[in-house]
Amino acid sequence: MSTGHPIVVQPDLSIFCSDEKLNEKGAIGAPDWIIEILSPYTSVLDLNKKFFLYQRYFVKEYWVVDPVKKIVTAFILENHHFADGRQFDENESIYSPIFTDLKIELRGIFAK
């Protein structure tokens, strides 16, 4: 049952590709790209509840960073559902379909 209140979550990183999704008070609508960094306290929420929430509101891209395992799992929205996540380890580079010129060397992200 809906309470009529907006659903608010706080991703670790949110990227909006349109000014129309922002106002002076903050975001109105879902981001285009969300990155969550797992911790022992948030992993269940990030991998379950938020996953389905982000899918429901058509977030185009959702990355889950696991600093312990040193992997990033990238979920891309296809036909209103996240495709199976592709995992990238610390020795790989990851690309974003939204920002086609963006390439991140994970070795630098997971460096000790």
Backbone bond lengths (Angstrom), bond angles and torsions (degrees), N, CA, C in turn:
res aa  C-N    CA-C-N  psi(-1)  N-CA   C-N-CA  omega(-1)  CA-C   N-CA-C  phi
1 M - - - 1.449 - - 1.525 109.38 -
2 S 1.288 116.63 131.26 1.452 121.61 -177.78 1.530 110.24 -84.92
3 T 1.313 115.94 139.56 1.456 121.01 178.12 1.517 111.53 -92.82
4 G 1.313 117.03 -7.18 1.452 121.00 -177.98 1.521 112.96 84.52
5 H 1.326 117.05 -3.93 1.460 120.98 178.53 1.523 109.84 -87.36
6 P 1.330 116.59 146.27 1.469 118.49 177.56 1.523 111.04 -65.79
7 I 1.320 115.46 150.99 1.453 121.33 176.01 1.521 107.21 -88.02
8 V 1.324 115.80 125.38 1.455 120.41 -177.24 1.525 108.86 -124.14
9 V 1.325 115.86 126.00 1.458 122.29 172.63 1.526 106.79 -128.40
10 Q 1.314 115.46 163.35 1.458 119.81 -179.67 1.525 109.56 -123.51
11 P 1.327 115.85 87.29 1.468 118.68 175.90 1.522 110.45 -64.35
12 D 1.322 115.84 158.78 1.455 119.42 176.85 1.523 111.24 -66.74
13 L 1.335 116.77 -36.41 1.454 121.49 178.04 1.522 108.55 -145.81
14 S 1.320 116.58 128.64 1.465 122.51 178.07 1.513 109.04 -124.48
15 I 1.320 115.92 136.03 1.456 120.49 179.14 1.528 108.40 -124.73
16 F 1.323 114.55 126.36 1.462 122.25 179.41 1.519 108.14 -111.12
17 C 1.311 116.92 129.00 1.464 121.39 -177.70 1.525 112.50 -95.63
18 S 1.322 117.14 3.31 1.457 120.55 -178.25 1.524 110.11 -140.82
19 D 1.328 116.09 133.41 1.463 120.87 175.93 1.527 111.69 -63.50
20 E 1.331 117.17 -22.09 1.468 121.19 -178.68 1.518 112.47 -65.74
21 K 1.333 117.10 -17.67 1.462 121.31 179.64 1.530 112.72 -92.29
22 L 1.336 116.78 6.30 1.457 121.32 -178.43 1.521 110.03 -130.11
23 N 1.321 115.26 146.28 1.454 120.20 171.36 1.520 108.50 -139.06
24 E 1.331 117.33 -173.44 1.466 120.05 -175.98 1.532 113.04 -64.57
25 K 1.318 117.89 -19.80 1.465 121.24 179.50 1.526 112.76 -93.03
26 G 1.329 117.51 -12.27 1.459 120.52 -179.79 1.518 111.48 135.76
27 A 1.309 115.02 -143.55 1.466 121.66 -174.80 1.523 111.12 -87.17
28 I 1.320 114.40 142.24 1.461 121.74 170.38 1.522 105.97 -128.54
29 G 1.287 115.28 104.51 1.455 119.69 -175.16 1.516 110.61 106.84
30 A 1.292 113.93 173.09 1.462 120.68 -175.41 1.528 111.05 -82.41
31 P 1.330 116.85 146.27 1.459 120.10 173.56 1.527 110.71 -67.23
32 D 1.312 116.12 164.23 1.460 120.83 176.14 1.523 111.04 -82.06
33 W 1.327 115.61 -30.04 1.458 120.64 -175.31 1.525 108.00 -143.16
34 I 1.313 116.13 131.96 1.463 121.85 178.88 1.522 109.05 -126.91
35 I 1.334 115.11 138.50 1.459 121.19 173.81 1.523 107.70 -122.62
36 E 1.316 116.17 126.57 1.461 122.63 176.41 1.524 108.12 -115.34
37 I 1.324 116.13 137.98 1.459 121.86 176.72 1.518 107.24 -107.72
38 L 1.326 115.95 118.94 1.455 120.52 -175.32 1.524 111.74 -69.96
39 S 1.307 114.05 145.03 1.457 122.22 169.25 1.520 106.31 -138.55
40 P 1.314 118.75 163.02 1.465 119.28 179.63 1.532 112.75 -57.20
41 Y 1.332 116.18 -25.84 1.463 120.56 -176.89 1.517 113.45 -87.01
42 T 1.336 118.10 -20.54 1.461 120.10 -174.74 1.519 114.26 -116.62
43 S 1.318 119.02 -5.85 1.468 119.90 -170.56 1.525 113.07 -61.92
44 V 1.325 118.49 -40.92 1.471 120.06 179.76 1.527 110.00 -64.46
45 L 1.320 117.05 -44.15 1.458 121.34 178.73 1.525 110.97 -62.95
46 D 1.339 116.98 -46.58 1.468 121.18 -177.34 1.520 112.31 -65.41
47 L 1.328 116.86 -39.07 1.467 120.59 -174.49 1.519 113.51 -86.98
48 N 1.299 118.08 -12.66 1.460 120.32 -178.35 1.523 111.87 -120.28
49 K 1.298 116.52 -78.45 1.463 120.65 -173.44 1.533 112.70 -59.38
50 K 1.325 116.09 -49.11 1.463 118.92 -179.37 1.527 111.48 -67.88
51 F 1.318 117.71 -37.12 1.465 121.38 177.93 1.532 110.12 -53.30
52 F 1.325 116.30 -51.85 1.465 120.06 -177.87 1.525 112.17 -71.01
53 L 1.316 117.00 -33.13 1.459 120.27 176.28 1.525 110.61 -65.20
54 Y 1.321 117.22 -46.57 1.465 120.88 179.52 1.530 111.13 -63.56
55 Q 1.297 116.76 -38.42 1.462 120.80 176.87 1.531 110.23 -64.62
56 R 1.315 116.21 -44.44 1.480 121.67 -178.43 1.524 111.81 -59.83
57 Y 1.347 115.78 -35.81 1.460 119.89 -177.79 1.524 112.93 -100.00
58 F 1.334 115.64 17.45 1.459 123.31 169.66 1.525 114.82 61.23
59 V 1.313 116.44 41.14 1.463 120.08 169.78 1.529 105.83 -65.75
60 K 1.310 117.31 125.80 1.464 121.14 -172.56 1.521 113.42 -69.37
61 E 1.329 115.47 -33.03 1.460 119.30 -175.56 1.529 108.91 -145.86
62 Y 1.339 115.85 135.99 1.464 121.99 -177.56 1.511 108.29 -136.84
63 W 1.330 116.43 116.73 1.460 121.76 178.85 1.516 108.57 -108.55
64 V 1.319 116.04 137.07 1.458 122.54 175.62 1.527 107.08 -117.07
65 V 1.328 115.92 117.98 1.453 122.30 -178.30 1.526 108.41 -99.50
66 D 1.324 115.81 123.33 1.470 121.14 176.88 1.530 107.37 -109.95
67 P 1.346 116.82 99.32 1.465 119.30 -176.88 1.528 113.55 -69.91
68 V 1.316 118.38 -21.15 1.468 120.72 179.20 1.528 110.09 -75.59
69 K 1.335 116.71 -48.89 1.468 121.51 179.78 1.531 112.07 -82.28
70 K 1.320 116.49 -11.25 1.464 123.55 -178.70 1.530 111.59 58.07
71 I 1.333 114.25 51.16 1.467 120.97 176.05 1.528 109.71 -135.16
72 V 1.311 114.36 155.01 1.461 122.06 171.46 1.519 106.52 -122.10
73 T 1.321 116.10 129.62 1.460 121.07 175.15 1.522 107.36 -106.63
74 A 1.324 116.40 123.48 1.465 122.28 -177.57 1.521 109.62 -107.74
75 F 1.323 115.30 123.28 1.464 121.94 176.48 1.526 107.65 -109.77
76 I 1.320 116.08 130.27 1.456 122.23 -179.01 1.530 107.66 -116.30
77 L 1.325 116.37 132.22 1.466 120.83 -179.31 1.532 109.67 -74.69
78 E 1.313 115.51 122.71 1.464 122.46 177.13 1.517 108.29 -133.82
79 N 1.322 117.19 122.02 1.464 122.06 -179.65 1.531 111.82 53.64
80 H 1.321 115.52 45.43 1.469 124.04 176.06 1.524 114.37 69.23
81 H 1.326 118.12 14.51 1.466 122.00 177.25 1.524 108.84 -138.77
82 F 1.328 115.55 146.99 1.449 118.70 175.07 1.519 109.49 -72.88
83 A 1.317 115.86 127.41 1.465 120.60 174.34 1.524 107.74 -68.15
84 D 1.317 116.42 160.68 1.464 119.74 176.98 1.527 108.95 -49.81
85 G 1.303 114.58 134.59 1.457 119.25 -176.79 1.515 112.19 -69.19
86 R 1.312 115.05 137.10 1.458 120.46 175.08 1.514 108.14 -96.30
87 Q 1.314 116.02 129.86 1.461 120.55 -179.04 1.517 111.25 -96.79
88 F 1.331 114.31 138.95 1.449 122.90 177.57 1.520 107.05 -123.17
89 D 1.340 116.81 131.98 1.461 118.18 -179.91 1.526 110.21 -99.48
90 E 1.316 115.42 179.55 1.461 121.45 -172.84 1.527 114.33 -63.35
91 N 1.319 118.42 -13.50 1.459 121.46 179.99 1.521 113.17 -97.49
92 E 1.329 116.81 5.50 1.465 120.96 -176.68 1.525 111.26 -112.73
93 S 1.308 113.75 171.00 1.460 122.29 171.00 1.517 107.08 -108.38
94 I 1.314 116.41 146.36 1.454 121.06 178.63 1.521 108.48 -117.39
95 Y 1.314 115.78 144.96 1.458 123.07 -178.44 1.521 109.18 -121.68
96 S 1.317 115.52 154.22 1.460 121.24 176.41 1.519 109.69 -112.35
97 P 1.342 117.58 128.77 1.470 118.57 175.34 1.536 112.75 -67.98
98 I 1.325 117.35 -21.53 1.467 120.16 178.87 1.530 110.25 -75.61
99 F 1.323 115.37 -46.05 1.463 121.29 179.94 1.524 107.58 -109.33
100 T 1.295 116.35 86.35 1.457 121.88 -169.64 1.526 113.81 -62.08
101 D 1.327 118.26 -22.53 1.461 120.71 179.17 1.528 112.60 -90.28
102 L 1.324 116.94 -1.97 1.460 120.68 -177.48 1.522 110.78 -86.05
103 K 1.322 115.33 126.37 1.459 122.13 176.24 1.521 106.63 -135.62
104 I 1.329 116.70 124.43 1.459 120.95 -178.35 1.524 109.09 -115.41
105 E 1.321 115.99 121.95 1.466 122.35 175.01 1.524 106.92 -80.22
106 L 1.319 117.81 110.32 1.457 120.76 -175.81 1.517 112.97 -67.71
107 R 1.297 118.08 -21.29 1.463 122.12 176.57 1.540 109.67 -54.61
108 G 1.320 116.30 -40.44 1.457 120.77 179.17 1.519 113.31 -72.60
109 I 1.308 116.85 -31.68 1.468 121.61 179.47 1.523 110.48 -70.09
110 F 1.338 116.09 -42.31 1.464 120.71 -174.44 1.531 113.19 -96.86
111 A 1.319 117.62 10.15 1.468 120.07 179.70 1.529 109.57 -62.70
112 K 1.325 114.16 142.94 1.475 119.17 -179.60 1.500 111.07 -81.29
